[in-house]
Amino acid sequence: MTEPDAERDPARHLLARLRFQRLPDGTQQRTPIPLDEAAAEFAELIDAGRPAEARLDPDDARDEIAAFSRQRAKVVATLLDELSRRLAPGLGVAAVQGDGELAELAARTARHLRSGTGY
């Protein structure tokens, strides 16, 4: 398996996940995932889970139940994993180089979980 750590830049890539690709010789190549690509993938996952969320979230129990899809749960778990890695002592991370979509997606997801509505 080839290691991308020399290529992975915390300012541009996710720390919590890598993309795996099988090479012709049977080995796997691990490639860093750019932050902007991750944001687009996460948004697609959340959109894919919306039908399930609509079935799970009865209006009469909105204040008592936090219902969200498995897809949204995966996004939340990955965002928390990413945050924990970025906040780990000793890791020097430069300012993020991206279009800000990952931060906006995280903020929308937090608003959704707090309010039970919206994104």
Backbone as numpy.savetxt, mean C-alpha at the origin, in Angstrom:
# Nx Ny Nz CAx CAy CAz Cx Cy Cz
18.53 -16.07 -6.51 17.69 -14.91 -6.51 18.58 -13.67 -6.51
18.29 -12.75 -7.40 19.10 -11.54 -7.45 18.56 -10.52 -6.46
19.45 -9.79 -5.83 19.09 -8.83 -4.79 19.07 -7.41 -5.34
17.99 -6.67 -5.11 17.90 -5.31 -5.63 18.27 -4.25 -4.61
18.76 -4.62 -3.43 18.94 -3.64 -2.37 19.81 -2.47 -2.79
20.79 -2.70 -3.63 21.62 -1.59 -4.09 20.80 -0.63 -4.96
19.76 -1.18 -5.64 18.94 -0.36 -6.52 17.76 0.29 -5.78
17.39 -0.27 -4.63 16.22 0.24 -3.91 16.57 1.53 -3.19
15.84 2.57 -3.51 16.05 3.89 -2.93 14.80 4.24 -2.14
14.89 4.38 -0.82 13.71 4.69 -0.02 12.99 5.97 -0.44
13.68 6.86 -1.10 13.05 8.09 -1.56 12.14 7.83 -2.76
12.38 6.72 -3.47 11.61 6.43 -4.70 10.87 5.10 -4.68
11.26 4.18 -3.77 10.70 2.83 -3.80 10.07 2.43 -2.47
9.12 1.48 -2.56 8.56 0.88 -1.35 9.65 0.11 -0.62
9.59 0.10 0.69 10.49 -0.73 1.49 9.82 -2.03 1.89
8.49 -2.04 1.93 7.75 -3.19 2.46 7.53 -4.29 1.44
7.66 -3.99 0.16 7.38 -5.00 -0.86 8.36 -4.89 -2.01
8.53 -5.99 -2.70 9.31 -6.06 -3.93 8.46 -6.77 -4.99
8.78 -6.56 -6.23 8.12 -7.28 -7.33 9.02 -8.47 -7.70
8.42 -9.65 -7.82 9.16 -10.86 -8.15 8.88 -11.25 -9.59
9.95 -11.64 -10.31 9.82 -12.07 -11.70 10.70 -13.30 -11.90
10.10 -14.34 -12.46 10.88 -15.56 -12.73 11.69 -15.36 -14.01
12.97 -15.65 -13.93 13.87 -15.52 -15.07 13.93 -16.82 -15.84
14.38 -16.79 -17.10 14.44 -18.00 -17.92 15.26 -19.14 -17.28
16.25 -18.80 -16.47 17.06 -19.85 -15.85 16.39 -20.45 -14.60
15.17 -20.00 -14.28 14.44 -20.54 -13.15 14.61 -19.76 -11.85
15.55 -18.84 -11.82 15.73 -18.03 -10.62 14.70 -16.90 -10.63
14.61 -16.23 -9.51 13.70 -15.10 -9.40 14.49 -13.80 -9.26
14.00 -12.79 -9.94 14.57 -11.46 -9.81 13.62 -10.63 -8.95
14.17 -9.95 -7.96 13.37 -9.06 -7.11 13.66 -7.63 -7.54
12.60 -6.91 -7.86 12.72 -5.56 -8.37 12.02 -4.58 -7.44
12.62 -3.44 -7.15 11.95 -2.44 -6.32 10.69 -1.92 -7.00
9.70 -1.53 -6.18 8.44 -0.99 -6.69 8.44 0.52 -6.45
8.38 1.31 -7.53 8.32 2.76 -7.36 7.07 3.18 -6.57
7.19 4.21 -5.75 6.10 4.67 -4.91 4.86 5.03 -5.73
5.05 5.68 -6.86 3.91 6.08 -7.69 3.18 4.87 -8.25
3.93 3.83 -8.65 3.30 2.59 -9.14 2.54 1.91 -8.00
3.12 1.90 -6.82 2.46 1.28 -5.67 1.13 1.99 -5.39
1.11 3.31 -5.46 -0.13 4.06 -5.22 -1.21 3.65 -6.21
-0.84 3.51 -7.48 -1.81 3.11 -8.51 -2.32 1.69 -8.25
-1.42 0.78 -7.88 -1.82 -0.60 -7.59 -2.74 -0.65 -6.37
-2.42 0.12 -5.34 -3.24 0.14 -4.13 -4.63 0.69 -4.43
-4.70 1.74 -5.24 -6.00 2.32 -5.61 -6.85 1.30 -6.37
-6.23 0.54 -7.25 -6.95 -0.51 -7.98 -7.47 -1.58 -7.02
-6.66 -1.96 -6.05 -7.11 -2.95 -5.06 -8.32 -2.44 -4.29
-8.26 -1.20 -3.84 -9.38 -0.63 -3.09 -10.63 -0.60 -3.96
-10.49 -0.18 -5.21 -11.64 -0.15 -6.12 -12.23 -1.55 -6.32
-11.37 -2.55 -6.41 -11.85 -3.92 -6.61 -12.65 -4.42 -5.41
-12.38 -3.89 -4.24 -13.08 -4.33 -3.04 -14.35 -3.56 -2.72
-14.64 -2.52 -3.48 -15.81 -1.69 -3.18 -17.13 -2.47 -3.18
-17.37 -3.38 -4.13 -18.64 -4.12 -4.08 -18.81 -4.91 -2.78
-17.75 -5.51 -2.30 -17.83 -6.25 -1.03 -18.11 -5.31 0.12
-17.50 -4.14 0.11 -17.71 -3.17 1.19 -19.16 -2.68 1.21
-19.75 -2.51 0.03 -21.13 -2.07 -0.03 -22.06 -3.10 0.61
-21.76 -4.38 0.45 -22.58 -5.44 1.04 -22.35 -5.57 2.54
-21.14 -5.22 3.00 -20.78 -5.41 4.41 -21.18 -4.27 5.33
-21.48 -3.12 4.79 -21.65 -1.92 5.61 -23.10 -1.47 5.67
-23.89 -2.06 6.57 -25.29 -1.61 6.68 -25.36 -0.22 7.28
-26.20 0.63 6.72 -26.32 2.01 7.20 -26.71 2.10 8.67
-27.55 1.18 9.14 -28.02 1.28 10.52 -26.96 0.93 11.55
-25.87 0.29 11.15 -24.81 -0.06 12.10 -23.52 0.71 11.84
-23.61 1.77 11.06 -22.41 2.51 10.64 -21.55 2.97 11.81
-22.14 3.36 12.92 -21.36 3.85 14.04 -20.75 2.74 14.89
-21.14 1.51 14.66 -20.67 0.40 15.49 -19.73 -0.55 14.77
-19.76 -0.56 13.46 -19.02 -1.55 12.69 -18.10 -0.86 11.69
-16.86 -1.31 11.65 -15.94 -0.89 10.59 -15.85 -2.04 9.61
-16.48 -1.89 8.47 -16.50 -2.95 7.47 -15.67 -2.52 6.27
-14.67 -3.33 5.94 -13.91 -3.05 4.74 -13.46 -4.35 4.12
-13.17 -4.27 2.84 -12.84 -5.46 2.06 -11.45 -6.00 2.39
-11.23 -7.23 1.99 -9.91 -7.83 2.13 -8.88 -7.04 1.33
-9.29 -6.52 0.18 -8.38 -5.73 -0.64 -7.93 -4.48 0.10
-8.88 -3.77 0.74 -8.52 -2.58 1.50 -7.65 -2.96 2.69
-7.95 -4.09 3.31 -7.14 -4.55 4.45 -5.70 -4.80 4.02
-5.49 -5.36 2.83 -4.13 -5.57 2.33 -3.41 -4.25 2.12
-4.12 -3.26 1.60 -3.52 -1.94 1.39 -3.15 -1.33 2.74
-4.06 -1.36 3.70 -3.79 -0.80 5.02 -2.60 -1.50 5.66
-2.56 -2.83 5.58 -1.45 -3.58 6.17 -0.13 -3.21 5.51
-0.11 -3.07 4.20 1.12 -2.70 3.51 1.54 -1.28 3.86
0.58 -0.36 3.94 0.91 1.01 4.32 1.48 1.07 5.74
0.91 0.30 6.66 1.44 0.28 8.02 2.83 -0.35 8.07
3.03 -1.41 7.30 4.35 -2.04 7.22 5.37 -1.05 6.67
4.98 -0.34 5.62 5.86 0.67 5.01 6.21 1.75 6.02
5.20 2.25 6.73 5.44 3.29 7.72 6.38 2.79 8.82
6.16 1.58 9.30 7.02 1.06 10.37 8.47 0.93 9.91
8.67 0.56 8.67 10.04 0.46 8.15 10.69 1.84 8.01
9.91 2.81 7.57 10.44 4.16 7.40 10.72 4.85 8.72
10.02 4.45 9.77 10.22 5.05 11.08 11.22 4.28 11.94
11.75 3.20 11.43 12.71 2.40 12.20 13.95 3.22 12.53
14.43 3.10 13.75 15.63 3.85 14.13 16.81 3.50 13.22
17.55 4.53 12.87 18.77 4.33 12.09 18.60 4.39 10.59
17.38 4.37 10.10 17.17 4.43 8.65 17.15 5.88 8.21
18.07 6.23 7.35 18.09 7.58 6.81 17.34 7.61 5.50
16.22 8.30 5.48 15.40 8.37 4.27 15.31 9.82 3.83
15.69 10.05 2.60 15.59 11.40 2.03 14.13 11.71 1.75
13.87 12.94 1.37 12.51 13.33 1.01 12.00 12.45 -0.13
10.74 12.08 -0.04 10.13 11.21 -1.05 10.13 11.92 -2.40
10.50 11.16 -3.41 10.49 11.67 -4.78 9.35 10.98 -5.51
8.23 11.63 -5.59 7.06 11.06 -6.26 6.03 12.14 -6.46
4.90 11.72 -6.99 3.85 12.70 -7.28 2.92 12.94 -6.10
3.13 12.27 -4.98 2.31 12.47 -3.80 1.08 11.60 -3.74
0.86 10.76 -4.74 -0.33 9.91 -4.77 -0.36 8.89 -3.63
0.78 8.37 -3.23 0.79 7.40 -2.15 0.37 8.05 -0.84
0.86 9.25 -0.58 0.45 9.98 0.62 -1.04 10.31 0.58
-1.52 10.72 -0.57 -2.94 11.05 -0.70 -3.81 9.80 -0.52
-3.38 8.68 -1.08 -4.13 7.43 -0.91 -4.17 7.03 0.55
-3.07 7.17 1.25 -3.03 6.84 2.69 -3.97 7.75 3.46
-4.00 9.03 3.13 -4.88 9.98 3.82 -6.35 9.66 3.53
-6.68 9.34 2.28 -8.07 8.98 1.95 -8.48 7.70 2.66
-7.58 6.75 2.73 -7.88 5.49 3.41 -8.11 5.72 4.90
-7.30 6.56 5.51 -7.49 6.89 6.92 -8.83 7.57 7.15
-9.19 8.51 6.27 -10.49 9.18 6.40 -11.63 8.18 6.27
-11.50 7.24 5.34 -12.53 6.21 5.16 -12.69 5.37 6.43
-11.59 4.97 7.01 -11.67 4.13 8.20 -12.21 4.91 9.40
-11.87 6.18 9.50 -12.38 7.01 10.60 -13.86 7.29 10.47
-14.31 7.58 9.25 -15.70 8.03 9.05 -16.63 6.91 8.64
-16.09 5.85 8.03 -16.95 4.80 7.53 -17.61 5.15 6.20
-17.20 6.27 5.61 -17.76 6.68 4.31 -16.65 7.15 3.41
-16.98 7.50 2.22 -16.01 8.09 1.30 -15.12 7.05 0.65
-13.89 7.42 0.41 -12.94 6.57 -0.31 -12.66 5.36 0.50
